[in-house]
Amino acid sequence: MHFDYNAFHEHTHLTSSKPLTPGRHSVELIVERDEAGGADLTLGVDGEQVAAGKLPRMLAMLSSIGMDFGRSLAPVCEGYTAPFIYGGKIDT
């Protein structure tokens, strides 16, 4: 599992320490802003931390059209070949 934050082509990338197994999971990203305008990031699966990192700059607005979950029509980071459509189901 990957999380990529793109701040005007400056990417912060987190990668899970282990693969996501088949089946239903609860996935979360905890963002704790810091006084310098960045944030500490924690990526979790089913209540277990699988990756952590530091975001140097947190934008005031994520996107004018929202975030992409499970699909994107354009490349979002290196190693990403569009079109990618997640074959599973995202409930919420």
Disulfide bonds with the S-S distance in Angstrom:
none
